[in-house]
Amino acid sequence: MGRLRTGIPRQRNDLIFTSPAGAVQRYRVNAGNVEFQRSQNSDWRQLTSDEVLQHLVLNTVVGNWLRGRIGWAAVYPEQAS
């Protein structure tokens, strides 16, 4: 569930951004999983594989961040060709 199919460097490079409404959202790669935190006081939630793929396909900020970190082919090799 949300686990990427490749070894990802363990250094933490969180993605932090604010929505137009001012809500802070954080994403990180932790132990090969993409995780999301809605606010600083909330728990981290692991994204499912479908959620990760949706970010990549829709070219969201999160998808572009992931693509830059690990590349499309590293996440879903069968989709890269």
N, C-alpha and C positions, 0 to 999 in steps of 0.2 A: 504494500500500500504506500505509494509515493516514493518508493525506494528507486534510486537511479541505478542503471545497469552498468555503471562504471565506477572505478575508484576515483574519488574526488579529493583534491587536496584538503587536508584537515584544517588549514588556517581558516579563520572565520572572516568572511567578508559579507556582513549583513547588508541587505538592501532596506533602506529606511526612506519612506516618502509620506507625504501628506496628501489627503484627498482634497478636492475643492472645498469640502465642508470643514476641513481642518483636522480630520481624524488622522492620527499617526498609525501607520501600518508597517510592520517589519517582516521581512522574509530572511531566512538563512538556510544554509546547507549544513546539516549536522549529522555526522556519521552516515553520509550517503543518502540522507533524506532531506527533502525540502520541507521546511516548517514555516508557519505563519503565526504571527501574534497581532491581534487586533488592537490592543492597547498595552501600555506598559504594565498594567496590573493584571492582565489576562494570561492564561497559560498558553504555551506554544502548542500548536496543533499541526500534525503531520498532514501534508497534502497527499491526496491519492494520486495514482499514476494518471488518471483521467484529468484531474485538475492541473497537473503539471503540463500535460499535453495540450490542454485548452489554452493555457498561457502562451505556449510556444506557437500554436497554430494562429492564435488571434494577435500575435505580436504585441502583447501587453508589455508594460514596463518590466514586469516580473519575467516574462518570456525572453525579452531581449537581454536582461541581466543574466539569466541562466544560460542563454545561448553564448554570451560573451565569456562566461566562466568555463563552461564545459563543452559547448558545441552541440548542435542538433544531433549529429550522428552518434554522439556518446549517449544520448538519452534514448533515442528510438532508432537504432541502426536501419531497420527495415523501411523507415520513412525517409531516409536521407537520399535514396537513389531516385 
